[in-house]
Amino acid sequence: MNILLVDDETSSRSQVADFLRKIGYQVVEKDNGLNALEAFQDGEFQLVLSDNRMPKMSGMQLLNEIRRHPRGRDAAMVIFTAYGDMETAIEALRGGAYDYLLKPINVNELVLLIERVADDLRLKSEHRVLSSNLNDAVTRATEQTRQEMEDLKKAYCQVVGIDEIGVFSESLQAIIQQ
């Protein structure tokens, strides 16, 4: 999984990034929301972990900008902050954040969160595949049924003997169609 980690506090960002890399994730680090938005637009990230209070662009502003991006709906975004209040958490979740964490980040909580994100992304991918397969199957079945109906209609007309009769009245054509 590719993770975009955004935090203006260098030491905090480096520690979290090092931990995530050690457990097998690809991590791109950015020190502010503007740089993170640019990286998101240029890259493929399944998860964005962002501090909320940063210069130039807050985590909430970054969340709003990412949600406007075409790939932004598919990426999970988690806001974290050292200044936790219920109002900000609710605003983040209503704005489309996947979750909201408090600093200092508990690594066990972070690992569980990333596993949930990975499961959700896998399920969404499977859903897209299954929906596509279902749509294809319905289209094929509809076309097959349409063809079978045409064949039955032709066979019926031949058996009844109306396949050789010229019908020019619209009402009679409607009756024959039925």
C-alpha positions, 0 to 999 in steps of 0.5 A: 500500500502506498501511503502519503504522510503529511506532518509539519513536525519533522521528527514525528513524521520521520518516526511514523514513516520509518515505522511504516516502512519497517512493516512493509509500506511505501511512504512518501513524506510531505511537510505541508498540505500544499506539497502533499496535494501536489504529490497526491495529484502526481502519485497513486496513494491508497491512504493519506495520513495528515496532521490537521494543524499545519502552515499553508494548508490544514489537514481539513483543507487537504482532505477537501482538495483530495476529495475533489480529485478524481482519484480522491474518492478511492483513497482513505484519508486519516486526520491526526492532531495533538489538539483533539476536540470533538467538533474537529473530529466530527467535521473531519468524518463528515468531510469524508475522512476515514478516521481521526487519530490523536497525537502521539500516534499509538502504533498499534492503533495505526496498524489496526487502522491500516489493516481496516483500510486495506480490507475496505479497499480490497472489498471495494475492488471486489465489488467493482469487479463483481458489479462489472461481471454482473452487468456483463452477464445481464447484458448477455442474458438479455441479448440471448433472450431477445434473440430467442424471442425473435426465433420463437416469433419467426417459428410461430409465424411459420407454423400458423402460416402468417409469415407469408401474409402482407400486413399493412395496417398498423393495428394488425401489425401491433397484434401480430407483434404481440 
